[in-house]
């Protein structure tokens, strides 16, 4: 069955049943079955890539990821903004305001981008999909730009998903279980909401004024707050606080801290959803966690919290909380929750930017706008 999205041909939700669709495919069918690079290709084209196309696309965005050099202006800009006390998102926005990095033309010139089978403007957008993780690390780390050791780690035969993981953890995947769950979380975050999500709506609005792609992506980053995008980081902080208090009985400590928060009427991020009663991604991901036998105290804390809040408030966990549990299980620090969400969601920003570019400025023709306003137009009685 094909689903009619509202105002876009890319992706969107349904309410009966509560599900997310990308190019007319249930997002849950993509989670666990596509690599993150394959999901990006599908998002942009509506097709699964051939092995050659996926390999070439992966080599391209992985090459971008490791393309920055210490003398690039974007690094100096980010470091300066970090020193001013700006937030993570503000810092990335500043980096995106640099028109082009030194590596831009050289990286694009090294690849036969037409062989990937994407629209003409896609490689420029995908350049920023590849670049964002590097900007994330510069913004999050207070030390100088990545050391020689890290640069060495990012060369060689690493694919994109492992390169991102290495940037966040300073190590390689230790086994196939880590690779699979990290990949599946990134796929689950990449798209599905159409432009209902502020992180996608804002780039579309910016694009309607004909700003360049990197500036439209920056607009999406301005929509990263504690109730959208930033909730994963908040959930990671809360799970970490519970974990630090545990000396044996995790359930008792978790329930005590949860009860205290509810008594103070404090929000517990990662639970409840503004649109869905049950976030359809969570059962799918929880099933995968069981299948691969990923065990950690953070997953246990997630399960305890989910059961407690369902019993007390009748709410269910959303994607932010299960992502938080997985990221912590993989050894990542809370700020990476926001960063990785944006790294994944940038692919949807790019897809929507490219679709919006084909529409008239402001998203509609003058005749369409006047028809919409109808009797509300000025001077009409």
N, C-alpha and C positions, 0 to 999 in steps of 0.2 A: 504494500500500500504506500502511495506517495502522500506526504504530509505538506499542507500548504502553510508556509511560513508567512509571517506578517511583515511585509515590506522588504523582504530579502529572499534570495534563493539559496542561501548558504546553510542556515541552521535555525533551530528554534524549539521551544517546549510544547508539549501537549499536556492537558489537564486531566483527560479521561481516556486512558490512564495517565498518571503523572510520569512522563518520560521526556528525555532529551534526544533530539535528532540532529544529525549532521549529514547534509546532502542526502536526505531521505533514508538514512540508516540509523538505527537505534544506537546511541552512543555506547550503551552497554555491550553491543556486539563488536564495537571497535576495541573496547577495553579488554586487554588480554589476548587480542588477536592481531593487532597492528603494532609495529614499532612506532615510537614517537615521530620519527621521520616519515614513516608511511602514513601516519595520521595527518601530518602537515600536507603531504601531497594530496591525500584524499580530500582534505578541507578545501584546498585551492581548486581542485579539478573535478571532484565528484567521482573519481576513479581510483582504484588501487594502482600503485606504480608497478611497473615491471621490476624485476630484481636489478637490472641495469640502471633504470631511472632512480630507484631508491638509493642505490649505492652512490650514484653521481650527486644526487641532492645531498646526501649525508656528507660526502666529501667536501662539498661546497660550504655548507653551514659550519662544519667542523673546522674547515680552513679559516673561515671568518673568525671563529671563536678564539683562535690562537694567533690572529694576524696583527694585533696591536703591538707597537714597540714603545719603549720608554719615552721617546721624544715626541709622541703623538700629542697634539694639543688637547684632545678629549681627556687624557689622563690628568693633565695639569688643571683643567677646568674642574673636573670632579674632585680632585684633591683640595682645591681652593674652596669649593662649596662645602665639602665635608668639614674643613677646618672652621667654617663659619657656624657650625652647629645645625646645619640643615638636616631634615629627615632623609631617610633612604630614597623615597620617591622623588623628593625635590632634587636630590643629587643626580639621579638618573635623568630627570627632565633637563637639568643643566647640561649634562653630557650629550643628550640628544639634540640640543640646540647648536652644537658644533656642526656646521653644514655638512662636512664630509671628513672622515678620518683619513690619515695618510694612506691607509691600506685599501681604501675603497676601490679606486680605479684598478689598482694592481690585482686585487683579489678577483674582481669580476672578469678581468682580462685573461686570467689563467684557466678559465673553465669554458667548455662548450655548453653554454647555458641553454641553447635551443634544444640540445639533445635530451634535456630533462623533460621536455614536453609541457612547459608552463607558459602562461601568457607573458607577453613582452615585459611588462612592468614587475612581474613577480620576483625576479632575481634581486631587484633593488629592495623590495620589502623583506625578502628572505635574508638579505645581508644583515638587516637589523634583528631578525630572529636569531641569527647566529651570534651577533655582537652583544646582545643584552646580557647574557651570563657573564661576559668579561666586565661589562660596566657594573654589574651587580657586585662582583668581587672587589673591584676598585672602591666602590662606595661603602661596602660593609667592612672592609679591612682597614684599620687605622695605620698599619705598617705600609712602607713603600710598595709600589707596584710589584706584582708577583715575582718571586725570586727566580734565579736561574734554574733551581730545582723544579719549580712548578712548570716553567716553560719547557723543560725537558720532558716532564710528565705528559704534556699536551701534544707532543710531537709523536711521530711514528704511526702506528696502526689503530689508534683510538678512534672509535666512532663518536658521533655527536653526543649521544646519551651518556657514554662513559666519561667524555671530556667534561661535561657539565657536572657529573657526579664528582669527578676528581677536583674540580674547582671548589666545590662545596665542602669536601671532606679531606682534601689533600692525600687521598689514597685511591687505589683502584677498587673495582668491585671485588669482593673476596670470594663470591660464588655466583652461580646463575640465579639464585633466589633473590639476592640483592638487586641484580640487574632487572629481573622481571618486575618486581614490585615497584621499583623506582620508575621504570618505563611506564607501567600501567597507571601510576598516579599522574604522571605528566600527561598521558593521553586523556585521562579523565578530566583534567583541568583545561584542556586546550580550547574547547568550543561547546556549543549546545544551546546557548540562550538567545541566539539572534542578537538584536541590538537592545534587548531589555537590560542587559548588563551595562552599567555605566562605563566600564572599561572598554566596551565596544561602541556604545552609543556616542561617546565623546569623540573618538577618532572619526566616526562617520560625519558628525556635525562639522568638525574641523576640516575634513576633506571637502565638504560641500562649499567651502570658501576658497578651495584650490591651493591650500598650503602644501608643501612637499611632504613626502611620506614620513620622514623622521619627525617632523613637527606634529603630524597627526597622531603618531604613536605616543609622543610626549603628552598629548592631550589625554590619551587613555590612562597614562600614569597619574595624571592629576586626580583621577577618580578612585585612587587606591586609598581607602580609609578603613577604620576598624570594623565597619559593617560590610565591607566588600573588599576582597583581596587581602586586607590586613587581618582578617579574622583567624586565618591559619596560624599566623605568628602569635596571636593572643592565646589561642588554644595550646600552642606549644609551650608558652610561658606558664600556663596553668598546670598542664600535665607535668612540667618540670618541677613546679613548686610542690605538687603532691609527691613526686618521686623523691625529692630531697628530704621530705619529712618521714619517709618510710624507713622503718628499721626492722620490719618483719611482716606485719599484717597490712598489706597494701589496701585491701578493701576497707578496713576500719578507718585508716587515715583518709582515704579518698572520700568516703561517706561523711566523715566529720568535716572536712574542708568544703565539700559540696553543701552540706547543711548550713554551715556558717555563711556561705555566699547567698544562699536562698533567703536566709533570715535577714540579711542586709539588703536584699533585693538587688544584688549585683548580677550583671549579665554574665552568663557562662558562654563564651564564644565557641562556635562550632556546633551548636545544637539549636534546633528549630530552623525554619526556613520562611522567608517572606512570601513565597509562592506555593511551594510544595508542602504537603503534610509529611511525606517521606521522600527524601532525596534518593532517587533511584540508583545513583552511583554507589552509595554506601553498601547496600547488600551485595552488589556485584564485587566490590573490592574486598569486602570482609570474607566473601567466599573464596576469593583468590588467596588471601592471607592464610586461610585454613588449608587450601589445596597445597600450597608450597611450604606449609608448616613453619611459617615465620612466627617465632615466639619471642616476645619481649615483655618487660614490665610495662612499657608504654602502651602496648596493645591491650594489656590487661586493664590498665587504668581507663583506656578508652571504653572497653566493654562495661566496666563497672559504672562509669559516668553515664553511658547511654542507657543502661537499665535503670539507674537511679532516677534520671530526669524523665524517663518515660513513665515510671511509676508515680512520680510526684507531680509532674506537670503535663504529662501526655504528649511530650514532644520527642522528636527523633533526631539523631545526629545528622549533620550535613557533611559535605565534602571537606570542609575545612578541618573538622576534628579527626577524621580518619587519615587525612593527609598529614596532620600534625603528628599522630601516633607513628606513622610510617617514617617520616623524616627524622623524628627523634630516635627511632629504633635503628636508623642507619647512621646515627652519630652526628646529625646536623644540629646547629644551634638555632634558637627561635627566629632571629632575623631572616634566616634563609626561607622561612615560610612565605613571607611576602615576596621575596625575590624570586623563588621558584614558581610561584603562582603567576607572576608577571612574565617570567621567561616562557612559560607555556602559553599564556593567554595572548602574548604578542602575535602568535600565529593567527589567531582569530581577528585581532586588530588589523593585520595585513590583509587578510581575505576580505574583510568588510571595507577597508579603505579602497581596495582595487575595484570592488563592486560599485562603491559610491562614486568613484572617479568617472564612471560611465554615465552617471546621471547629471542633469543640469545643475548649475550652481544653486545652492540652497536646497537641492534635492528635488526640485520640481520646476516646470515651466511657469511662466507668468500666467498663462491661461489656466493651468491646473490650480495654481494658488488662488486665483480669483474665483474659480468655481467652488473650491473648498469653503471659502469665506462666505460666498453667496450673499444672503440678505444681511450679513453682519458687516459687509464692506462699508467703508466710510461713504456717507452721502446717500446710501440706499435706504429707503423707508418701506 
